[in-house]
Amino acid sequence: MYAVSFYFICTTITTVGYGDIKGLTTPERIFCALIMILGVIAFSFASGSLASIIQNYDSHNAKL
């Protein structure tokens, strides 16, 4: 029951959605939940890096 709850929480928080493809067994649910969390971390890192690049570019142009 904990695996189902963890999967439901991760699916809801990461806004992946409840699509046609989903984990049916406990190992599948745990794997999917971990991949969702890893995806959110990767997306956050990429967004932060892009924002940093744009900010540095903008500050360089502001000096000119």
N, CA and C atoms as an extended XYZ file, in Angstrom:
192
Properties=species:S:1:pos:R:3:atomname:S:1:resname:S:1:resid:I:1 pbc="F F F"
N         0.813       -1.190        0.000 N   MET     1
C         0.000        0.000        0.000 CA  MET     1
C         0.864        1.265        0.000 C   MET     1
N         2.041        1.203        0.652 N   TYR     2
C         2.919        2.372        0.675 CA  TYR     2
C         3.463        2.685       -0.722 C   TYR     2
N         3.750        1.654       -1.490 N   ALA     3
C         4.259        1.878       -2.849 CA  ALA     3
C         3.195        2.558       -3.711 C   ALA     3
N         1.957        2.140       -3.562 N   VAL     4
C         0.867        2.756       -4.323 CA  VAL     4
C         0.700        4.218       -3.913 C   VAL     4
N         0.775        4.492       -2.623 N   SER     5
C         0.652        5.864       -2.134 CA  SER     5
C         1.805        6.727       -2.625 C   SER     5
N         3.031        6.201       -2.555 N   PHE     6
C         4.204        6.942       -3.014 CA  PHE     6
C         4.097        7.226       -4.502 C   PHE     6
N         3.658        6.242       -5.275 N   TYR     7
C         3.481        6.426       -6.723 CA  TYR     7
C         2.429        7.495       -7.005 C   TYR     7
N         1.317        7.442       -6.299 N   PHE     8
C         0.246        8.425       -6.489 CA  PHE     8
C         0.727        9.832       -6.159 C   PHE     8
N         1.459        9.973       -5.059 N   ILE     9
C         1.966       11.285       -4.661 CA  ILE     9
C         2.952       11.817       -5.694 C   ILE     9
N         3.873       10.975       -6.146 N   CYS    10
C         4.858       11.421       -7.141 CA  CYS    10
C         4.194       11.789       -8.457 C   CYS    10
N         3.216       11.027       -8.870 N   THR    11
C         2.506       11.324      -10.109 CA  THR    11
C         1.760       12.647      -10.006 C   THR    11
N         1.188       12.910       -8.859 N   THR    12
C         0.448       14.147       -8.660 CA  THR    12
C         1.381       15.354       -8.556 C   THR    12
N         2.426       15.244       -7.763 N   ILE    13
C         3.323       16.375       -7.530 CA  ILE    13
C         4.118       16.738       -8.781 C   ILE    13
N         4.561       15.730       -9.528 N   THR    14
C         5.359       16.010      -10.723 CA  THR    14
C         4.491       16.374      -11.918 C   THR    14
N         3.191       16.380      -11.759 N   THR    15
C         2.201       16.704      -12.789 CA  THR    15
C         2.403       15.886      -14.060 C   THR    15
N         2.798       14.643      -13.904 N   VAL    16
C         2.953       13.748      -15.048 CA  VAL    16
C         1.578       13.334      -15.554 C   VAL    16
N         0.683       13.052      -14.655 N   GLY    17
C        -0.668       12.670      -15.032 CA  GLY    17
C        -0.876       11.176      -14.925 C   GLY    17
N        -2.095       10.780      -15.063 N   TYR    18
C        -2.481        9.389      -14.908 CA  TYR    18
C        -2.860        8.844      -16.281 C   TYR    18
N        -1.863        8.565      -17.097 N   GLY    19
C        -2.086        8.147      -18.472 CA  GLY    19
C        -2.357        6.668      -18.627 C   GLY    19
N        -2.287        6.226      -19.872 N   ASP    20
C        -2.554        4.836      -20.191 CA  ASP    20
C        -1.435        3.911      -19.734 C   ASP    20
N        -0.203        4.398      -19.726 N   ILE    21
C         0.931        3.583      -19.328 CA  ILE    21
C         1.245        3.893      -17.879 C   ILE    21
N         1.190        2.896      -17.033 N   LYS    22
C         1.430        3.106      -15.613 CA  LYS    22
C         1.993        1.837      -15.000 C   LYS    22
N         2.573        1.978      -13.840 N   GLY    23
C         3.107        0.822      -13.134 CA  GLY    23
C         1.987        0.004      -12.514 C   GLY    23
N         2.059       -1.295      -12.714 N   LEU    24
C         1.015       -2.163      -12.162 CA  LEU    24
C         1.489       -2.959      -10.961 C   LEU    24
N         2.774       -3.287      -10.923 N   THR    25
C         3.316       -4.030       -9.790 CA  THR    25
C         4.098       -3.073       -8.897 C   THR    25
N         4.428       -3.535       -7.712 N   THR    26
C         5.150       -2.688       -6.772 CA  THR    26
C         6.513       -2.230       -7.302 C   THR    26
N         7.344       -3.118       -7.865 N   PRO    27
C         8.628       -2.639       -8.399 CA  PRO    27
C         8.455       -1.627       -9.540 C   PRO    27
N         7.448       -1.830      -10.380 N   GLU    28
C         7.202       -0.884      -11.470 CA  GLU    28
C         6.806        0.482      -10.925 C   GLU    28
N         5.981        0.500       -9.905 N   ARG    29
C         5.542        1.770       -9.323 CA  ARG    29
C         6.705        2.510       -8.672 C   ARG    29
N         7.548        1.778       -7.956 N   ILE    30
C         8.702        2.412       -7.323 CA  ILE    30
C         9.648        2.949       -8.385 C   ILE    30
N         9.905        2.164       -9.432 N   PHE    31
C        10.778        2.613      -10.515 CA  PHE    31
C        10.219        3.856      -11.191 C   PHE    31
N         8.938        3.850      -11.504 N   CYS    32
C         8.307        5.009      -12.150 CA  CYS    32
C         8.373        6.245      -11.259 C   CYS    32
N         8.139        6.075       -9.971 N   ALA    33
C         8.185        7.210       -9.057 CA  ALA    33
C         9.595        7.795       -8.991 C   ALA    33
N        10.601        6.942       -8.947 N   LEU    34
C        11.975        7.430       -8.903 CA  LEU    34
C        12.359        8.129      -10.199 C   LEU    34
N        11.914        7.607      -11.324 N   ILE    35
C        12.197        8.247      -12.614 CA  ILE    35
C        11.494        9.602      -12.703 C   ILE    35
N        10.280        9.700      -12.176 N   MET    36
C         9.583       10.985      -12.172 CA  MET    36
C        10.345       12.008      -11.336 C   MET    36
N        10.821       11.591      -10.170 N   ILE    37
C        11.572       12.506       -9.313 CA  ILE    37
C        12.872       12.912       -9.992 C   ILE    37
N        13.554       11.972      -10.615 N   LEU    38
C        14.787       12.275      -11.340 CA  LEU    38
C        14.511       13.249      -12.480 C   LEU    38
N        13.402       13.081      -13.171 N   GLY    39
C        13.030       13.990      -14.252 CA  GLY    39
C        12.773       15.403      -13.760 C   GLY    39
N        12.123       15.530      -12.625 N   VAL    40
C        11.867       16.859      -12.063 CA  VAL    40
C        13.175       17.527      -11.654 C   VAL    40
N        14.083       16.751      -11.074 N   ILE    41
C        15.380       17.306      -10.683 CA  ILE    41
C        16.155       17.766      -11.918 C   ILE    41
N        16.168       16.952      -12.964 N   ALA    42
C        16.880       17.311      -14.193 CA  ALA    42
C        16.261       18.551      -14.843 C   ALA    42
N        14.947       18.624      -14.876 N   PHE    43
C        14.275       19.781      -15.460 CA  PHE    43
C        14.562       21.045      -14.655 C   PHE    43
N        14.564       20.927      -13.342 N   SER    44
C        14.863       22.076      -12.488 CA  SER    44
C        16.290       22.565      -12.700 C   SER    44
N        17.225       21.628      -12.805 N   PHE    45
C        18.615       21.995      -13.042 CA  PHE    45
C        18.764       22.684      -14.392 C   PHE    45
N        18.116       22.148      -15.420 N   ALA    46
C        18.205       22.744      -16.754 CA  ALA    46
C        17.583       24.139      -16.774 C   ALA    46
N        16.452       24.308      -16.119 N   SER    47
C        15.796       25.620      -16.068 CA  SER    47
C        16.657       26.633      -15.318 C   SER    47
N        17.247       26.219      -14.211 N   GLY    48
C        18.116       27.104      -13.443 CA  GLY    48
C        19.359       27.498      -14.229 C   GLY    48
N        19.933       26.550      -14.942 N   SER    49
C        21.116       26.847      -15.751 CA  SER    49
C        20.783       27.821      -16.868 C   SER    49
N        19.647       27.620      -17.517 N   LEU    50
C        19.227       28.523      -18.584 CA  LEU    50
C        18.974       29.928      -18.043 C   LEU    50
N        18.336       30.009      -16.883 N   ALA    51
C        18.091       31.323      -16.278 CA  ALA    51
C        19.399       32.010      -15.922 C   ALA    51
N        20.366       31.249      -15.441 N   SER    52
C        21.668       31.819      -15.104 CA  SER    52
C        22.390       32.320      -16.350 C   SER    52
N        22.325       31.563      -17.416 N   ILE    53
C        22.963       31.977      -18.675 CA  ILE    53
C        22.333       33.268      -19.196 C   ILE    53
N        21.018       33.332      -19.172 N   ILE    54
C        20.323       34.529      -19.655 CA  ILE    54
C        20.645       35.727      -18.774 C   ILE    54
N        20.708       35.521      -17.471 N   GLN    55
C        21.024       36.619      -16.563 CA  GLN    55
C        22.437       37.133      -16.798 C   GLN    55
N        23.385       36.242      -16.972 N   ASN    56
C        24.757       36.671      -17.231 CA  ASN    56
C        24.873       37.393      -18.566 C   ASN    56
N        24.153       36.929      -19.570 N   TYR    57
C        24.155       37.576      -20.874 CA  TYR    57
C        23.559       38.969      -20.780 C   TYR    57
N        22.468       39.078      -20.033 N   ASP    58
C        21.788       40.370      -19.885 CA  ASP    58
C        22.656       41.351      -19.100 C   ASP    58
N        23.334       40.911      -18.062 N   SER    59
C        24.179       41.826      -17.292 CA  SER    59
C        25.388       42.280      -18.122 C   SER    59
N        25.871       41.415      -18.987 N   HIS    60
C        26.979       41.808      -19.869 CA  HIS    60
C        26.521       42.895      -20.845 C   HIS    60
N        25.315       42.753      -21.387 N   ASN    61
C        24.786       43.772      -22.302 CA  ASN    61
C        24.456       45.063      -21.564 C   ASN    61
N        24.087       44.986      -20.302 N   ALA    62
C        23.740       46.193      -19.548 CA  ALA    62
C        24.980       47.047      -19.306 C   ALA    62
N        26.136       46.412      -19.157 N   LYS    63
C        27.385       47.170      -18.968 CA  LYS    63
C        27.754       47.943      -20.215 C   LYS    63
N        27.405       47.407      -21.380 N   LEU    64
C        27.709       48.097      -22.632 CA  LEU    64
C        26.791       49.275      -22.812 C   LEU    64
